[in-house]
Amino acid sequence: MNLQNTHESTKFPPEFELMPEPQLSESEEQIIKRAVVRLSGQVLGLVMGFVGAIVIFAATNWLVIKGGDVVGPHLGLLSQFFIGYSVTFAGSFIGAAYGFLVGYISGLLIGWIYNAVVFLRTR
């Protein structure tokens, strides 16, 4: 068995060689960093709001369809925080509205805090 150095036999063709990175000035690099790492709180809020609304709507209706003697006692505890919510079909719409509101506000806060931290780190 021939144990030669296999490193040289695995050379890539010239078209696959890594190209050198272009040199950017310090101000260009800072502008790109700030633009790339920024997070839109509005978009994150909308996404988290829709996810929250869908989750509460689906979970409530799943329990309503499933039925039983006592329908969703744990999910029913949300009525302590979401006024008007109950584990019913009508309550699923109220819960979805609250889920969207909580998700949207959470996304805005997460985006704001994230952007503040990025701003402080890139100063």
Chimera marker file (.cmm) of the C-alpha trace (Angstrom):
<marker_set name="trace">
<marker id="1" x="0.000" y="0.000" z="0.000" r="1" g="1" b="0" radius="0.5"/>
<marker id="2" x="1.443" y="3.315" z="-1.102" r="1" g="1" b="0" radius="0.5"/>
<marker id="3" x="0.964" y="6.085" z="1.489" r="1" g="1" b="0" radius="0.5"/>
<marker id="4" x="2.078" y="9.134" z="-0.458" r="1" g="1" b="0" radius="0.5"/>
<marker id="5" x="1.031" y="12.647" z="0.362" r="1" g="1" b="0" radius="0.5"/>
<marker id="6" x="-2.496" y="12.851" z="-1.067" r="1" g="1" b="0" radius="0.5"/>
<marker id="7" x="-2.729" y="16.600" z="-0.533" r="1" g="1" b="0" radius="0.5"/>
<marker id="8" x="-1.169" y="17.410" z="-3.885" r="1" g="1" b="0" radius="0.5"/>
<marker id="9" x="-3.391" y="14.975" z="-5.763" r="1" g="1" b="0" radius="0.5"/>
<marker id="10" x="-6.549" y="16.813" z="-4.618" r="1" g="1" b="0" radius="0.5"/>
<marker id="11" x="-5.826" y="20.143" z="-6.282" r="1" g="1" b="0" radius="0.5"/>
<marker id="12" x="-8.811" y="22.013" z="-7.608" r="1" g="1" b="0" radius="0.5"/>
<marker id="13" x="-8.962" y="23.334" z="-11.168" r="1" g="1" b="0" radius="0.5"/>
<marker id="14" x="-8.142" y="27.050" z="-11.486" r="1" g="1" b="0" radius="0.5"/>
<marker id="15" x="-11.809" y="28.047" z="-11.932" r="1" g="1" b="0" radius="0.5"/>
<marker id="16" x="-12.580" y="26.679" z="-8.452" r="1" g="1" b="0" radius="0.5"/>
<marker id="17" x="-9.787" y="28.518" z="-6.673" r="1" g="1" b="0" radius="0.5"/>
<marker id="18" x="-10.925" y="31.065" z="-4.106" r="1" g="1" b="0" radius="0.5"/>
<marker id="19" x="-10.789" y="34.615" z="-5.316" r="1" g="1" b="0" radius="0.5"/>
<marker id="20" x="-9.248" y="37.193" z="-3.007" r="1" g="1" b="0" radius="0.5"/>
<marker id="21" x="-11.757" y="39.311" z="-1.122" r="1" g="1" b="0" radius="0.5"/>
<marker id="22" x="-12.018" y="42.913" z="-2.329" r="1" g="1" b="0" radius="0.5"/>
<marker id="23" x="-10.615" y="45.390" z="0.147" r="1" g="1" b="0" radius="0.5"/>
<marker id="24" x="-13.194" y="47.798" z="1.540" r="1" g="1" b="0" radius="0.5"/>
<marker id="25" x="-12.496" y="51.027" z="3.315" r="1" g="1" b="0" radius="0.5"/>
<marker id="26" x="-13.406" y="51.235" z="6.990" r="1" g="1" b="0" radius="0.5"/>
<marker id="27" x="-16.469" y="53.422" z="6.406" r="1" g="1" b="0" radius="0.5"/>
<marker id="28" x="-17.820" y="51.145" z="3.646" r="1" g="1" b="0" radius="0.5"/>
<marker id="29" x="-17.404" y="48.130" z="5.894" r="1" g="1" b="0" radius="0.5"/>
<marker id="30" x="-19.281" y="49.830" z="8.738" r="1" g="1" b="0" radius="0.5"/>
<marker id="31" x="-22.127" y="50.849" z="6.424" r="1" g="1" b="0" radius="0.5"/>
<marker id="32" x="-22.461" y="47.304" z="5.125" r="1" g="1" b="0" radius="0.5"/>
<marker id="33" x="-22.374" y="45.825" z="8.639" r="1" g="1" b="0" radius="0.5"/>
<marker id="34" x="-25.108" y="48.166" z="9.859" r="1" g="1" b="0" radius="0.5"/>
<marker id="35" x="-27.271" y="47.514" z="6.800" r="1" g="1" b="0" radius="0.5"/>
<marker id="36" x="-26.906" y="43.742" z="6.933" r="1" g="1" b="0" radius="0.5"/>
<marker id="37" x="-27.415" y="43.131" z="10.623" r="1" g="1" b="0" radius="0.5"/>
<marker id="38" x="-30.406" y="45.449" z="11.086" r="1" g="1" b="0" radius="0.5"/>
<marker id="39" x="-33.660" y="43.727" z="11.897" r="1" g="1" b="0" radius="0.5"/>
<marker id="40" x="-37.020" y="45.161" z="10.927" r="1" g="1" b="0" radius="0.5"/>
<marker id="41" x="-39.187" y="45.231" z="14.020" r="1" g="1" b="0" radius="0.5"/>
<marker id="42" x="-42.312" y="45.767" z="11.900" r="1" g="1" b="0" radius="0.5"/>
<marker id="43" x="-41.722" y="42.638" z="9.826" r="1" g="1" b="0" radius="0.5"/>
<marker id="44" x="-40.708" y="40.540" z="12.822" r="1" g="1" b="0" radius="0.5"/>
<marker id="45" x="-43.794" y="41.799" z="14.675" r="1" g="1" b="0" radius="0.5"/>
<marker id="46" x="-46.089" y="40.866" z="11.795" r="1" g="1" b="0" radius="0.5"/>
<marker id="47" x="-44.576" y="37.395" z="11.480" r="1" g="1" b="0" radius="0.5"/>
<marker id="48" x="-44.709" y="36.710" z="15.205" r="1" g="1" b="0" radius="0.5"/>
<marker id="49" x="-48.233" y="38.125" z="15.338" r="1" g="1" b="0" radius="0.5"/>
<marker id="50" x="-49.472" y="35.843" z="12.571" r="1" g="1" b="0" radius="0.5"/>
<marker id="51" x="-47.775" y="32.833" z="14.150" r="1" g="1" b="0" radius="0.5"/>
<marker id="52" x="-49.296" y="33.637" z="17.547" r="1" g="1" b="0" radius="0.5"/>
<marker id="53" x="-52.752" y="34.104" z="16.043" r="1" g="1" b="0" radius="0.5"/>
<marker id="54" x="-52.577" y="30.862" z="14.070" r="1" g="1" b="0" radius="0.5"/>
<marker id="55" x="-51.302" y="28.860" z="17.046" r="1" g="1" b="0" radius="0.5"/>
<marker id="56" x="-54.035" y="30.031" z="19.417" r="1" g="1" b="0" radius="0.5"/>
<marker id="57" x="-56.733" y="29.702" z="16.752" r="1" g="1" b="0" radius="0.5"/>
<marker id="58" x="-55.629" y="26.182" z="15.786" r="1" g="1" b="0" radius="0.5"/>
<marker id="59" x="-55.127" y="24.970" z="19.374" r="1" g="1" b="0" radius="0.5"/>
<marker id="60" x="-58.524" y="26.247" z="20.467" r="1" g="1" b="0" radius="0.5"/>
<marker id="61" x="-60.365" y="24.754" z="17.509" r="1" g="1" b="0" radius="0.5"/>
<marker id="62" x="-58.473" y="21.462" z="17.883" r="1" g="1" b="0" radius="0.5"/>
<marker id="63" x="-59.774" y="21.161" z="21.435" r="1" g="1" b="0" radius="0.5"/>
<marker id="64" x="-63.294" y="22.205" z="20.406" r="1" g="1" b="0" radius="0.5"/>
<marker id="65" x="-63.384" y="19.556" z="17.660" r="1" g="1" b="0" radius="0.5"/>
<marker id="66" x="-61.860" y="16.952" z="19.988" r="1" g="1" b="0" radius="0.5"/>
<marker id="67" x="-64.610" y="17.642" z="22.512" r="1" g="1" b="0" radius="0.5"/>
<marker id="68" x="-65.013" y="15.752" z="25.763" r="1" g="1" b="0" radius="0.5"/>
<marker id="69" x="-66.451" y="16.371" z="29.205" r="1" g="1" b="0" radius="0.5"/>
<marker id="70" x="-64.060" y="19.196" z="30.040" r="1" g="1" b="0" radius="0.5"/>
<marker id="71" x="-62.750" y="21.006" z="26.972" r="1" g="1" b="0" radius="0.5"/>
<marker id="72" x="-59.286" y="22.530" z="27.318" r="1" g="1" b="0" radius="0.5"/>
<marker id="73" x="-58.941" y="23.424" z="30.995" r="1" g="1" b="0" radius="0.5"/>
<marker id="74" x="-55.314" y="24.487" z="30.566" r="1" g="1" b="0" radius="0.5"/>
<marker id="75" x="-55.897" y="26.587" z="27.463" r="1" g="1" b="0" radius="0.5"/>
<marker id="76" x="-58.925" y="28.072" z="29.210" r="1" g="1" b="0" radius="0.5"/>
<marker id="77" x="-56.525" y="29.703" z="31.664" r="1" g="1" b="0" radius="0.5"/>
<marker id="78" x="-55.720" y="32.224" z="28.937" r="1" g="1" b="0" radius="0.5"/>
<marker id="79" x="-59.027" y="33.871" z="29.817" r="1" g="1" b="0" radius="0.5"/>
<marker id="80" x="-57.241" y="35.220" z="32.904" r="1" g="1" b="0" radius="0.5"/>
<marker id="81" x="-55.092" y="37.359" z="30.577" r="1" g="1" b="0" radius="0.5"/>
<marker id="82" x="-57.214" y="37.625" z="27.424" r="1" g="1" b="0" radius="0.5"/>
<marker id="83" x="-60.544" y="39.159" z="28.428" r="1" g="1" b="0" radius="0.5"/>
<marker id="84" x="-63.398" y="37.542" z="26.516" r="1" g="1" b="0" radius="0.5"/>
<marker id="85" x="-61.436" y="34.453" z="25.482" r="1" g="1" b="0" radius="0.5"/>
<marker id="86" x="-62.896" y="30.992" z="26.022" r="1" g="1" b="0" radius="0.5"/>
<marker id="87" x="-62.271" y="27.550" z="24.551" r="1" g="1" b="0" radius="0.5"/>
<marker id="88" x="-65.080" y="27.824" z="21.993" r="1" g="1" b="0" radius="0.5"/>
<marker id="89" x="-65.227" y="28.490" z="18.267" r="1" g="1" b="0" radius="0.5"/>
<marker id="90" x="-66.075" y="32.160" z="18.860" r="1" g="1" b="0" radius="0.5"/>
<marker id="91" x="-63.373" y="32.349" z="21.523" r="1" g="1" b="0" radius="0.5"/>
<marker id="92" x="-60.791" y="31.151" z="19.012" r="1" g="1" b="0" radius="0.5"/>
<marker id="93" x="-61.236" y="34.389" z="17.039" r="1" g="1" b="0" radius="0.5"/>
<marker id="94" x="-60.847" y="36.486" z="20.179" r="1" g="1" b="0" radius="0.5"/>
<marker id="95" x="-57.782" y="34.446" z="21.146" r="1" g="1" b="0" radius="0.5"/>
<marker id="96" x="-56.340" y="34.871" z="17.642" r="1" g="1" b="0" radius="0.5"/>
<marker id="97" x="-56.702" y="38.646" z="17.914" r="1" g="1" b="0" radius="0.5"/>
<marker id="98" x="-54.959" y="38.642" z="21.282" r="1" g="1" b="0" radius="0.5"/>
<marker id="99" x="-52.289" y="36.261" z="19.938" r="1" g="1" b="0" radius="0.5"/>
<marker id="100" x="-51.606" y="38.615" z="17.041" r="1" g="1" b="0" radius="0.5"/>
<marker id="101" x="-51.403" y="41.621" z="19.363" r="1" g="1" b="0" radius="0.5"/>
<marker id="102" x="-49.022" y="39.932" z="21.801" r="1" g="1" b="0" radius="0.5"/>
<marker id="103" x="-46.890" y="38.527" z="18.965" r="1" g="1" b="0" radius="0.5"/>
<marker id="104" x="-46.709" y="41.877" z="17.182" r="1" g="1" b="0" radius="0.5"/>
<marker id="105" x="-45.667" y="43.764" z="20.304" r="1" g="1" b="0" radius="0.5"/>
<marker id="106" x="-43.127" y="41.042" z="21.145" r="1" g="1" b="0" radius="0.5"/>
<marker id="107" x="-41.631" y="41.249" z="17.646" r="1" g="1" b="0" radius="0.5"/>
<marker id="108" x="-41.381" y="45.028" z="17.853" r="1" g="1" b="0" radius="0.5"/>
<marker id="109" x="-39.612" y="44.823" z="21.206" r="1" g="1" b="0" radius="0.5"/>
<marker id="110" x="-37.238" y="42.088" z="20.073" r="1" g="1" b="0" radius="0.5"/>
<marker id="111" x="-36.397" y="44.059" z="16.913" r="1" g="1" b="0" radius="0.5"/>
<marker id="112" x="-35.860" y="47.269" z="18.872" r="1" g="1" b="0" radius="0.5"/>
<marker id="113" x="-33.607" y="45.615" z="21.468" r="1" g="1" b="0" radius="0.5"/>
<marker id="114" x="-31.667" y="43.704" z="18.793" r="1" g="1" b="0" radius="0.5"/>
<marker id="115" x="-31.069" y="46.863" z="16.747" r="1" g="1" b="0" radius="0.5"/>
<marker id="116" x="-30.013" y="48.781" z="19.872" r="1" g="1" b="0" radius="0.5"/>
<marker id="117" x="-27.448" y="46.100" z="20.733" r="1" g="1" b="0" radius="0.5"/>
<marker id="118" x="-26.151" y="46.048" z="17.133" r="1" g="1" b="0" radius="0.5"/>
<marker id="119" x="-25.881" y="49.848" z="17.165" r="1" g="1" b="0" radius="0.5"/>
<marker id="120" x="-23.889" y="49.798" z="20.396" r="1" g="1" b="0" radius="0.5"/>
<marker id="121" x="-21.560" y="47.066" z="19.116" r="1" g="1" b="0" radius="0.5"/>
<marker id="122" x="-20.851" y="48.742" z="15.760" r="1" g="1" b="0" radius="0.5"/>
<marker id="123" x="-20.203" y="52.237" z="17.099" r="1" g="1" b="0" radius="0.5"/>
<link id1="1" id2="2" r="1" g="1" b="0" radius="0.2"/>
<link id1="2" id2="3" r="1" g="1" b="0" radius="0.2"/>
<link id1="3" id2="4" r="1" g="1" b="0" radius="0.2"/>
<link id1="4" id2="5" r="1" g="1" b="0" radius="0.2"/>
<link id1="5" id2="6" r="1" g="1" b="0" radius="0.2"/>
<link id1="6" id2="7" r="1" g="1" b="0" radius="0.2"/>
<link id1="7" id2="8" r="1" g="1" b="0" radius="0.2"/>
<link id1="8" id2="9" r="1" g="1" b="0" radius="0.2"/>
<link id1="9" id2="10" r="1" g="1" b="0" radius="0.2"/>
<link id1="10" id2="11" r="1" g="1" b="0" radius="0.2"/>
<link id1="11" id2="12" r="1" g="1" b="0" radius="0.2"/>
<link id1="12" id2="13" r="1" g="1" b="0" radius="0.2"/>
<link id1="13" id2="14" r="1" g="1" b="0" radius="0.2"/>
<link id1="14" id2="15" r="1" g="1" b="0" radius="0.2"/>
<link id1="15" id2="16" r="1" g="1" b="0" radius="0.2"/>
<link id1="16" id2="17" r="1" g="1" b="0" radius="0.2"/>
<link id1="17" id2="18" r="1" g="1" b="0" radius="0.2"/>
<link id1="18" id2="19" r="1" g="1" b="0" radius="0.2"/>
<link id1="19" id2="20" r="1" g="1" b="0" radius="0.2"/>
<link id1="20" id2="21" r="1" g="1" b="0" radius="0.2"/>
<link id1="21" id2="22" r="1" g="1" b="0" radius="0.2"/>
<link id1="22" id2="23" r="1" g="1" b="0" radius="0.2"/>
<link id1="23" id2="24" r="1" g="1" b="0" radius="0.2"/>
<link id1="24" id2="25" r="1" g="1" b="0" radius="0.2"/>
<link id1="25" id2="26" r="1" g="1" b="0" radius="0.2"/>
<link id1="26" id2="27" r="1" g="1" b="0" radius="0.2"/>
<link id1="27" id2="28" r="1" g="1" b="0" radius="0.2"/>
<link id1="28" id2="29" r="1" g="1" b="0" radius="0.2"/>
<link id1="29" id2="30" r="1" g="1" b="0" radius="0.2"/>
<link id1="30" id2="31" r="1" g="1" b="0" radius="0.2"/>
<link id1="31" id2="32" r="1" g="1" b="0" radius="0.2"/>
<link id1="32" id2="33" r="1" g="1" b="0" radius="0.2"/>
<link id1="33" id2="34" r="1" g="1" b="0" radius="0.2"/>
<link id1="34" id2="35" r="1" g="1" b="0" radius="0.2"/>
<link id1="35" id2="36" r="1" g="1" b="0" radius="0.2"/>
<link id1="36" id2="37" r="1" g="1" b="0" radius="0.2"/>
<link id1="37" id2="38" r="1" g="1" b="0" radius="0.2"/>
<link id1="38" id2="39" r="1" g="1" b="0" radius="0.2"/>
<link id1="39" id2="40" r="1" g="1" b="0" radius="0.2"/>
<link id1="40" id2="41" r="1" g="1" b="0" radius="0.2"/>
<link id1="41" id2="42" r="1" g="1" b="0" radius="0.2"/>
<link id1="42" id2="43" r="1" g="1" b="0" radius="0.2"/>
<link id1="43" id2="44" r="1" g="1" b="0" radius="0.2"/>
<link id1="44" id2="45" r="1" g="1" b="0" radius="0.2"/>
<link id1="45" id2="46" r="1" g="1" b="0" radius="0.2"/>
<link id1="46" id2="47" r="1" g="1" b="0" radius="0.2"/>
<link id1="47" id2="48" r="1" g="1" b="0" radius="0.2"/>
<link id1="48" id2="49" r="1" g="1" b="0" radius="0.2"/>
<link id1="49" id2="50" r="1" g="1" b="0" radius="0.2"/>
<link id1="50" id2="51" r="1" g="1" b="0" radius="0.2"/>
<link id1="51" id2="52" r="1" g="1" b="0" radius="0.2"/>
<link id1="52" id2="53" r="1" g="1" b="0" radius="0.2"/>
<link id1="53" id2="54" r="1" g="1" b="0" radius="0.2"/>
<link id1="54" id2="55" r="1" g="1" b="0" radius="0.2"/>
<link id1="55" id2="56" r="1" g="1" b="0" radius="0.2"/>
<link id1="56" id2="57" r="1" g="1" b="0" radius="0.2"/>
<link id1="57" id2="58" r="1" g="1" b="0" radius="0.2"/>
<link id1="58" id2="59" r="1" g="1" b="0" radius="0.2"/>
<link id1="59" id2="60" r="1" g="1" b="0" radius="0.2"/>
<link id1="60" id2="61" r="1" g="1" b="0" radius="0.2"/>
<link id1="61" id2="62" r="1" g="1" b="0" radius="0.2"/>
<link id1="62" id2="63" r="1" g="1" b="0" radius="0.2"/>
<link id1="63" id2="64" r="1" g="1" b="0" radius="0.2"/>
<link id1="64" id2="65" r="1" g="1" b="0" radius="0.2"/>
<link id1="65" id2="66" r="1" g="1" b="0" radius="0.2"/>
<link id1="66" id2="67" r="1" g="1" b="0" radius="0.2"/>
<link id1="67" id2="68" r="1" g="1" b="0" radius="0.2"/>
<link id1="68" id2="69" r="1" g="1" b="0" radius="0.2"/>
<link id1="69" id2="70" r="1" g="1" b="0" radius="0.2"/>
<link id1="70" id2="71" r="1" g="1" b="0" radius="0.2"/>
<link id1="71" id2="72" r="1" g="1" b="0" radius="0.2"/>
<link id1="72" id2="73" r="1" g="1" b="0" radius="0.2"/>
<link id1="73" id2="74" r="1" g="1" b="0" radius="0.2"/>
<link id1="74" id2="75" r="1" g="1" b="0" radius="0.2"/>
<link id1="75" id2="76" r="1" g="1" b="0" radius="0.2"/>
<link id1="76" id2="77" r="1" g="1" b="0" radius="0.2"/>
<link id1="77" id2="78" r="1" g="1" b="0" radius="0.2"/>
<link id1="78" id2="79" r="1" g="1" b="0" radius="0.2"/>
<link id1="79" id2="80" r="1" g="1" b="0" radius="0.2"/>
<link id1="80" id2="81" r="1" g="1" b="0" radius="0.2"/>
<link id1="81" id2="82" r="1" g="1" b="0" radius="0.2"/>
<link id1="82" id2="83" r="1" g="1" b="0" radius="0.2"/>
<link id1="83" id2="84" r="1" g="1" b="0" radius="0.2"/>
<link id1="84" id2="85" r="1" g="1" b="0" radius="0.2"/>
<link id1="85" id2="86" r="1" g="1" b="0" radius="0.2"/>
<link id1="86" id2="87" r="1" g="1" b="0" radius="0.2"/>
<link id1="87" id2="88" r="1" g="1" b="0" radius="0.2"/>
<link id1="88" id2="89" r="1" g="1" b="0" radius="0.2"/>
<link id1="89" id2="90" r="1" g="1" b="0" radius="0.2"/>
<link id1="90" id2="91" r="1" g="1" b="0" radius="0.2"/>
<link id1="91" id2="92" r="1" g="1" b="0" radius="0.2"/>
<link id1="92" id2="93" r="1" g="1" b="0" radius="0.2"/>
<link id1="93" id2="94" r="1" g="1" b="0" radius="0.2"/>
<link id1="94" id2="95" r="1" g="1" b="0" radius="0.2"/>
<link id1="95" id2="96" r="1" g="1" b="0" radius="0.2"/>
<link id1="96" id2="97" r="1" g="1" b="0" radius="0.2"/>
<link id1="97" id2="98" r="1" g="1" b="0" radius="0.2"/>
<link id1="98" id2="99" r="1" g="1" b="0" radius="0.2"/>
<link id1="99" id2="100" r="1" g="1" b="0" radius="0.2"/>
<link id1="100" id2="101" r="1" g="1" b="0" radius="0.2"/>
<link id1="101" id2="102" r="1" g="1" b="0" radius="0.2"/>
<link id1="102" id2="103" r="1" g="1" b="0" radius="0.2"/>
<link id1="103" id2="104" r="1" g="1" b="0" radius="0.2"/>
<link id1="104" id2="105" r="1" g="1" b="0" radius="0.2"/>
<link id1="105" id2="106" r="1" g="1" b="0" radius="0.2"/>
<link id1="106" id2="107" r="1" g="1" b="0" radius="0.2"/>
<link id1="107" id2="108" r="1" g="1" b="0" radius="0.2"/>
<link id1="108" id2="109" r="1" g="1" b="0" radius="0.2"/>
<link id1="109" id2="110" r="1" g="1" b="0" radius="0.2"/>
<link id1="110" id2="111" r="1" g="1" b="0" radius="0.2"/>
<link id1="111" id2="112" r="1" g="1" b="0" radius="0.2"/>
<link id1="112" id2="113" r="1" g="1" b="0" radius="0.2"/>
<link id1="113" id2="114" r="1" g="1" b="0" radius="0.2"/>
<link id1="114" id2="115" r="1" g="1" b="0" radius="0.2"/>
<link id1="115" id2="116" r="1" g="1" b="0" radius="0.2"/>
<link id1="116" id2="117" r="1" g="1" b="0" radius="0.2"/>
<link id1="117" id2="118" r="1" g="1" b="0" radius="0.2"/>
<link id1="118" id2="119" r="1" g="1" b="0" radius="0.2"/>
<link id1="119" id2="120" r="1" g="1" b="0" radius="0.2"/>
<link id1="120" id2="121" r="1" g="1" b="0" radius="0.2"/>
<link id1="121" id2="122" r="1" g="1" b="0" radius="0.2"/>
<link id1="122" id2="123" r="1" g="1" b="0" radius="0.2"/>
</marker_set>
